[in-house]
Structures are given as C-alpha cells and as structure tokens.
Amino acid sequence: MTVRANWRVTFRFGGGGAYDVDLEDYHNAMPMKNPVHPSALAKANLDELNLSVAETAKTMKITRQQLHNVM
C-alpha cells in the first residue's frame, strides 16, 4: 500500500494481523495547539498492551536502548 500527501493510515496490530484500519485525510484538519508527543503515545500503547520496553524491543528485533532513545 502506498499513502501519499496528506493521508494517514492508522491501525491496531494483534493476533498476527492488522485490524481497526482507518485511512484519514488530514489535509484540512485543524492543527492541534498542543500535540501529544509521539513518545507519550508509544508509552500509552505499551501500557495498554501490558508490554515493557525490553519485551517490545525484543519483539521488534532492536535493542532496548534504541527503543528507549526513540521514546
């Protein structure tokens, strides 16, 4: 799949596949005044899935430090 310009694909991933897939045109969307930092979103997702940074890094086949640096 190729997404260009002002489109965003969001999805949840679990059980070996993507679900809850959404294609969103955010070209005309109002900008957020105080956008959430991406690391806060990542941490919230890890917390929701009850995963540690170490477990997530191992699954992604990266080092814990690499994931920590991103977050």
Secondary structure, DSSP 8 states (H G I E B T S, - for coil): ----SSEEEEEEEETTEEEEEEEEE-TTS---SS---HHHHHHHHHHHTT--HHHHHHHHTS-HHHHHHH-
